[in-house]
């Protein structure tokens, strides 16, 4: 086997991808390796160490899904239990969906609830309950169960179901049901706890520290765990080897195809993203907060687990580069590369995809330019001040699949245009389905 990644190589990669700092942990052959390089905060120069806490963002969703699976194993509910059986007052704008949406819909991102609602409902212990009450006005992004579209609100709703079932705060459930049984000393959800450790700060474009450290507390069940990578690896190890759930593999069963399989993976399971590399099943999840990024991959067939974090720069390309090197070295596996433009340009009818695509918190404008397509991305709502609009060209891969490079960075991103069974036009980009509205 080739030399496995060391701190020197990690430092080279963070420099290449303009990442201020990173911590990495990986499990292979039953042995844990921890590395770190760079700085936690460009303004203070505090060094990143393996014990540093990074925001793991939406990797948190696998933790919330695991907590709900524990409740199913205890007979408190099933995956097909309607939300209203636990939260009788729950509702969204569509009354039919309000009564029919189930736990499975929430954990597989198939509810259709237009769920990128980032709402500050205060710091009190009732913040999750207040957030779920505010979902009453959320429209449908797509009909219930019609496709897959990433839904942050769905996991906050799932977190509220946990609170109602147990009478405890979601934060306490993470500690009592997951962190403490697994001996995780560097896994926390509240900033006053995180501050007791070395904590990473996110950095925005240009490398300056973000003006805001973290998301609002109400988003906890969807993405507020802070942890060192070794703790995240230990959590995933328990999914592979047992120790939390009686049947963790139930979470790896494909539930829905991802319309754009070039971004995260081919299918969504229960909480986990599912893919296959060289015939090996891979379960994973990523997370992004304000200038921070984390990725977790686990290969059940080999027992290898990798968690890598970053606090800025071209973080997505960086974590992919780390994974590509590590899995080749450890397991001889080829990470499925990002989709890129074909060697020979493809002639397609691109104009049929032009229009405005919009959902809560985001607007995508697709225009025809020089026979191809130009994409403009705009964040709207609560987080609009943290993200400047950006535009880039889209290159056709086939009639419905296009790739582009945001801000001229090293990563190609993909967009897939498709229709629902009723003929409604959508684009699947960034794990989300967005309807054409104009």
MITIMAR-23575 format. One record per residue (C-alpha): chain; y, z, x. Coordinates in pm, whole numbers, plus 50000, padded with zeros to 5 digits. Example, Ala and Ser with C-alpha at 12.3 -4.5 7.8 and 13.67 -1.06 7.14 Angstrom:
BEGIN
{"A",{49550,50780,51230}};
{"A",{49894,50714,51367}};
***
This chain:
BEGIN
{"A",{50000,50000,50000}};
{"A",{50351,49918,50121}};
{"A",{50587,50199,50214}};
{"A",{50700,50369,49897}};
{"A",{51070,50402,49820}};
{"A",{51250,50675,50017}};
{"A",{51600,50820,50010}};
{"A",{51730,50556,50253}};
{"A",{51613,50274,50024}};
{"A",{51755,50449,49717}};
{"A",{52091,50475,49895}};
{"A",{52078,50104,49976}};
{"A",{52017,50018,49612}};
{"A",{52297,50238,49476}};
{"A",{52534,50070,49722}};
{"A",{52415,49723,49623}};
{"A",{52469,49792,49253}};
{"A",{52790,49995,49294}};
{"A",{52632,50309,49148}};
{"A",{52811,50632,49249}};
{"A",{52499,50846,49243}};
{"A",{52137,50858,49133}};
{"A",{51842,51092,49111}};
{"A",{51486,50964,49089}};
{"A",{51146,51121,49029}};
{"A",{50807,50957,49008}};
{"A",{50452,51072,48952}};
{"A",{50164,50881,49111}};
{"A",{49812,50994,49182}};
{"A",{49903,51337,49048}};
{"A",{50177,51385,49310}};
{"A",{50546,51417,49227}};
{"A",{50818,51268,49448}};
{"A",{51189,51347,49400}};
{"A",{51484,51166,49560}};
{"A",{51861,51152,49521}};
{"A",{52153,50972,49683}};
{"A",{52525,50930,49639}};
{"A",{52775,51146,49453}};
{"A",{52782,51311,49113}};
{"A",{53158,51264,49077}};
{"A",{53370,51021,49276}};
{"A",{53673,51248,49231}};
{"A",{53509,51555,49384}};
{"A",{53248,51408,49618}};
{"A",{52979,51652,49507}};
{"A",{52647,51525,49642}};
{"A",{52368,51415,49407}};
{"A",{52049,51613,49461}};
{"A",{51704,51590,49298}};
{"A",{51788,51898,49089}};
{"A",{52111,51747,48953}};
{"A",{52132,51712,48576}};
{"A",{52211,51366,48440}};
{"A",{52265,51273,48078}};
{"A",{51945,51097,47975}};
{"A",{52104,50963,47656}};
{"A",{51864,50800,47414}};
{"A",{51557,50898,47613}};
{"A",{51624,51208,47399}};
{"A",{51493,51011,47100}};
{"A",{51137,51036,47233}};
{"A",{51181,51415,47246}};
{"A",{51304,51423,46885}};
{"A",{51017,51195,46778}};
{"A",{50773,51426,46956}};
{"A",{50912,51727,46770}};
{"A",{50855,51548,46439}};
{"A",{50502,51449,46543}};
{"A",{50434,51816,46610}};
{"A",{50540,51886,46252}};
{"A",{50306,51616,46122}};
{"A",{50017,51768,46318}};
{"A",{50097,52104,46160}};
{"A",{50077,51948,45815}};
{"A",{50445,51992,45728}};
{"A",{50498,51621,45654}};
{"A",{50361,51274,45735}};
{"A",{50519,50965,45887}};
{"A",{50546,50823,45537}};
{"A",{50716,51127,45385}};
{"A",{51047,51022,45226}};
{"A",{51349,51182,45388}};
{"A",{51452,51324,45051}};
{"A",{51138,51537,45029}};
{"A",{51284,51742,45315}};
{"A",{51656,51675,45258}};
{"A",{51699,51652,44879}};
{"A",{52072,51581,44905}};
{"A",{52033,51298,45157}};
{"A",{52194,50969,45074}};
{"A",{52342,50655,45223}};
{"A",{52546,50388,45044}};
{"A",{52238,50215,44902}};
{"A",{52083,50451,44647}};
{"A",{51746,50275,44653}};
{"A",{51723,50316,45029}};
{"A",{51835,50678,44998}};
{"A",{51523,50754,44797}};
{"A",{51276,50527,44977}};
{"A",{51351,50567,45349}};
{"A",{51075,50756,45535}};
{"A",{51019,50935,45863}};
{"A",{50845,50623,45995}};
{"A",{51151,50409,45917}};
{"A",{51371,50649,46113}};
{"A",{51147,50673,46420}};
{"A",{51085,50297,46443}};
{"A",{51445,50182,46381}};
{"A",{51347,49993,46065}};
{"A",{51555,50182,45809}};
{"A",{51830,49921,45811}};
{"A",{52090,50198,45798}};
{"A",{52397,50075,45986}};
{"A",{52361,50353,46234}};
{"A",{52604,50341,46524}};
{"A",{52815,50609,46363}};
{"A",{52964,50827,46638}};
{"A",{53134,51102,46447}};
{"A",{53268,51434,46573}};
{"A",{53175,51697,46318}};
{"A",{53271,51990,46538}};
{"A",{53091,52221,46781}};
{"A",{52942,52454,46523}};
{"A",{52573,52495,46455}};
{"A",{52625,52303,46131}};
{"A",{52741,51988,46312}};
{"A",{52415,51796,46251}};
{"A",{52415,51888,45883}};
{"A",{52778,51774,45851}};
{"A",{52695,51445,46026}};
{"A",{52408,51373,45788}};
{"A",{52635,51447,45491}};
{"A",{52881,51193,45634}};
{"A",{52608,50926,45633}};
{"A",{52656,50898,45257}};
{"A",{52891,50605,45311}};
{"A",{52677,50413,45562}};
{"A",{52593,50061,45441}};
{"A",{52274,49870,45510}};
{"A",{52267,49658,45822}};
{"A",{51953,49494,45685}};
{"A",{51713,49563,45394}};
{"A",{51476,49856,45437}};
{"A",{51188,49757,45664}};
{"A",{51298,49393,45696}};
{"A",{51345,49395,46075}};
{"A",{51409,49627,46369}};
{"A",{51759,49739,46459}};
{"A",{51845,50034,46680}};
{"A",{51983,50319,46469}};
{"A",{52136,50627,46627}};
{"A",{52211,50781,46288}};
{"A",{51843,50764,46199}};
{"A",{51756,51005,46477}};
{"A",{52032,51248,46384}};
{"A",{51886,51243,46032}};
{"A",{51543,51307,46187}};
{"A",{51693,51599,46379}};
{"A",{51834,51743,46058}};
{"A",{51489,51717,45898}};
{"A",{51355,51927,46185}};
{"A",{51625,52186,46133}};
{"A",{51548,52209,45762}};
{"A",{51170,52230,45819}};
{"A",{51196,52506,46080}};
{"A",{51519,52690,46002}};
{"A",{51622,52646,46366}};
{"A",{51885,52443,46550}};
{"A",{51765,52117,46705}};
{"A",{51881,52251,47043}};
{"A",{51654,52555,47008}};
{"A",{51357,52341,46907}};
{"A",{51394,52133,47225}};
{"A",{51380,52455,47427}};
{"A",{51109,52642,47236}};
{"A",{50874,52356,47153}};
{"A",{50911,52130,47456}};
{"A",{51105,52263,47755}};
{"A",{50960,52615,47772}};
{"A",{50593,52522,47711}};
{"A",{50620,52260,47986}};
{"A",{50808,52489,48226}};
{"A",{51117,52268,48232}};
{"A",{51394,52477,48389}};
{"A",{51646,52194,48427}};
{"A",{51654,52053,48072}};
{"A",{51950,52151,47851}};
{"A",{52145,52017,47555}};
{"A",{52474,52208,47548}};
{"A",{52750,52164,47808}};
{"A",{52788,52539,47860}};
{"A",{52427,52543,47981}};
{"A",{52456,52224,48183}};
{"A",{52757,52366,48370}};
{"A",{52530,52623,48533}};
{"A",{52378,52340,48739}};
{"A",{52495,52041,48937}};
{"A",{52595,51798,48664}};
{"A",{52669,51428,48692}};
{"A",{52988,51275,48556}};
{"A",{52987,50920,48421}};
{"A",{53198,50646,48578}};
{"A",{53344,50348,48396}};
{"A",{53422,49996,48520}};
{"A",{53620,50016,48840}};
{"A",{53441,50331,48952}};
{"A",{53678,50593,48810}};
{"A",{53528,50904,48646}};
{"A",{53511,50868,48268}};
{"A",{53793,51041,48077}};
{"A",{53535,51213,47856}};
{"A",{53223,51388,47988}};
{"A",{52988,51362,47692}};
{"A",{52932,51257,47335}};
{"A",{53004,51475,47034}};
{"A",{52752,51753,46968}};
{"A",{52639,51605,46635}};
{"A",{52467,51322,46826}};
{"A",{52227,51572,46986}};
{"A",{51896,51451,46835}};
{"A",{51988,51092,46922}};
{"A",{52096,51144,47281}};
{"A",{52232,51468,47425}};
{"A",{51961,51601,47656}};
{"A",{52072,51655,48015}};
{"A",{51791,51693,48268}};
{"A",{51677,51638,48621}};
{"A",{51439,51341,48650}};
{"A",{51145,51564,48748}};
{"A",{51166,51740,48411}};
{"A",{51170,51408,48228}};
{"A",{50863,51297,48426}};
{"A",{50686,51621,48332}};
{"A",{50761,51556,47965}};
{"A",{50614,51204,47987}};
{"A",{50315,51335,48185}};
{"A",{50233,51563,47892}};
{"A",{50222,51253,47672}};
{"A",{49974,51087,47907}};
{"A",{49756,51384,47992}};
{"A",{49791,51610,47689}};
{"A",{49958,51945,47653}};
{"A",{50200,51882,47368}};
{"A",{50039,51673,47095}};
{"A",{49679,51658,46981}};
{"A",{49704,51277,46975}};
{"A",{50000,51151,47180}};
{"A",{49857,50798,47182}};
{"A",{49942,50774,46811}};
{"A",{50301,50730,46924}};
{"A",{50207,50425,47133}};
{"A",{50071,50218,46845}};
{"A",{50292,49915,46770}};
{"A",{50485,49963,46447}};
{"A",{50723,49666,46450}};
{"A",{50793,49358,46662}};
{"A",{51128,49361,46842}};
{"A",{51296,49029,46747}};
{"A",{51445,49000,47095}};
{"A",{51152,49093,47322}};
{"A",{51348,49015,47638}};
{"A",{51565,49329,47639}};
{"A",{51348,49641,47621}};
{"A",{50995,49541,47527}};
{"A",{50783,49362,47271}};
{"A",{50726,49636,47013}};
{"A",{50854,49970,46892}};
{"A",{50606,50252,46848}};
{"A",{50687,50601,46721}};
{"A",{50989,50681,46936}};
{"A",{50859,50481,47235}};
{"A",{50933,50121,47334}};
{"A",{50607,49935,47402}};
{"A",{50544,49655,47648}};
{"A",{50275,49514,47876}};
{"A",{50289,49432,48247}};
{"A",{49996,49249,48407}};
{"A",{49769,49365,48126}};
{"A",{49874,49731,48150}};
{"A",{50031,49905,47853}};
{"A",{50377,50044,47935}};
{"A",{50567,50300,47726}};
{"A",{50934,50351,47797}};
{"A",{51279,50443,47673}};
{"A",{51629,50410,47813}};
{"A",{51953,50589,47747}};
{"A",{52326,50526,47786}};
{"A",{52609,50770,47734}};
{"A",{52967,50759,47860}};
{"A",{52921,50603,48203}};
{"A",{52569,50742,48251}};
{"A",{52231,50570,48224}};
{"A",{51868,50675,48248}};
{"A",{51530,50501,48226}};
{"A",{51183,50643,48174}};
{"A",{50863,50440,48214}};
{"A",{50501,50556,48192}};
{"A",{50180,50358,48243}};
{"A",{49893,50531,48059}};
{"A",{49629,50326,48242}};
{"A",{49737,50443,48588}};
{"A",{49907,50773,48510}};
{"A",{50224,50664,48689}};
{"A",{50557,50787,48550}};
{"A",{50904,50697,48677}};
{"A",{51244,50837,48572}};
{"A",{51561,50710,48734}};
{"A",{51920,50805,48650}};
{"A",{52261,50662,48737}};
{"A",{52622,50759,48670}};
{"A",{52801,50425,48672}};
{"A",{52812,50083,48831}};
{"A",{52569,49807,48736}};
{"A",{52331,50076,48620}};
{"A",{52095,49865,48411}};
{"A",{52037,49618,48692}};
{"A",{51999,49910,48932}};
{"A",{51729,50089,48733}};
{"A",{51541,49762,48686}};
{"A",{51555,49701,49062}};
{"A",{51420,50050,49131}};
{"A",{51138,50002,48881}};
{"A",{51051,49657,49016}};
{"A",{51006,49792,49369}};
{"A",{50833,50116,49271}};
{"A",{50575,49978,49031}};
{"A",{50485,49699,49275}};
{"A",{50435,49959,49548}};
{"A",{50257,50221,49341}};
{"A",{50046,50024,49094}};
{"A",{50071,49662,49207}};
{"A",{50240,49582,48876}};
{"A",{50507,49320,48819}};
{"A",{50789,49446,48600}};
{"A",{50870,49173,48353}};
{"A",{51190,49021,48496}};
{"A",{51507,48974,48292}};
{"A",{51525,48641,48114}};
{"A",{51743,48390,48302}};
{"A",{51870,48037,48232}};
{"A",{51609,47761,48263}};
{"A",{51607,47554,48581}};
{"A",{51675,47245,48374}};
{"A",{51950,47280,48108}};
{"A",{51825,47273,47750}};
{"A",{52001,47065,47484}};
{"A",{52022,47256,47155}};
{"A",{52232,47263,46840}};
{"A",{52429,47568,46948}};
{"A",{52707,47525,46693}};
{"A",{52483,47640,46408}};
{"A",{52492,47992,46552}};
{"A",{52874,48018,46561}};
{"A",{53038,48287,46352}};
{"A",{53134,48652,46335}};
{"A",{52850,48907,46345}};
{"A",{52946,49263,46263}};
{"A",{52799,49608,46202}};
{"A",{52932,49962,46216}};
{"A",{53101,50016,46553}};
{"A",{53060,49663,46688}};
{"A",{53183,49309,46640}};
{"A",{53039,48996,46803}};
{"A",{53227,48668,46777}};
{"A",{53034,48354,46870}};
{"A",{53237,48038,46923}};
{"A",{53158,47687,47044}};
{"A",{53294,47608,47388}};
{"A",{53228,47288,47586}};
{"A",{52918,47223,47380}};
{"A",{52781,47572,47446}};
{"A",{52854,47916,47310}};
{"A",{53104,48183,47405}};
{"A",{53040,48545,47307}};
{"A",{53311,48806,47257}};
{"A",{53201,49169,47228}};
{"A",{53422,49441,47082}};
{"A",{53347,49808,47029}};
{"A",{53513,49945,46716}};
{"A",{53535,50291,46569}};
{"A",{53530,50625,46754}};
{"A",{53435,50486,47097}};
{"A",{53664,50182,47099}};
{"A",{53898,50341,47355}};
{"A",{53618,50367,47612}};
{"A",{53517,50002,47619}};
{"A",{53742,49700,47673}};
{"A",{53648,49381,47484}};
{"A",{53465,49131,47698}};
{"A",{53377,48763,47679}};
{"A",{53117,48549,47854}};
{"A",{52936,48219,47810}};
{"A",{52588,48196,47663}};
{"A",{52335,47956,47815}};
{"A",{52055,47820,47597}};
{"A",{51696,47900,47686}};
{"A",{51562,47746,47366}};
{"A",{51694,47672,47014}};
{"A",{51744,48039,46930}};
{"A",{51742,48225,47262}};
{"A",{52050,48247,47486}};
{"A",{52144,48443,47798}};
{"A",{52474,48543,47953}};
{"A",{52621,48766,48223}};
{"A",{52872,49029,48105}};
{"A",{53169,49075,48336}};
{"A",{53006,48848,48593}};
{"A",{52761,49123,48687}};
{"A",{52414,49081,48836}};
{"A",{52224,49117,48507}};
{"A",{52151,48848,48253}};
{"A",{52140,48974,47894}};
{"A",{51970,48794,47608}};
{"A",{52059,48717,47248}};
{"A",{51814,48586,46990}};
{"A",{51942,48422,46671}};
{"A",{51704,48448,46378}};
{"A",{51676,48477,46001}};
{"A",{51532,48747,45780}};
{"A",{51269,48646,45523}};
{"A",{51549,48594,45268}};
{"A",{51724,48347,45501}};
{"A",{52008,48577,45609}};
{"A",{52134,48485,45961}};
{"A",{52127,48755,46229}};
{"A",{52160,48788,46604}};
{"A",{51946,49040,46794}};
{"A",{52137,49169,47096}};
{"A",{52123,49502,47276}};
{"A",{51821,49613,47066}};
{"A",{52023,49575,46747}};
{"A",{52017,49326,46461}};
{"A",{52366,49221,46359}};
{"A",{52428,49013,46045}};
{"A",{52661,48715,46036}};
{"A",{52953,48816,45819}};
{"A",{53185,48517,45858}};
***
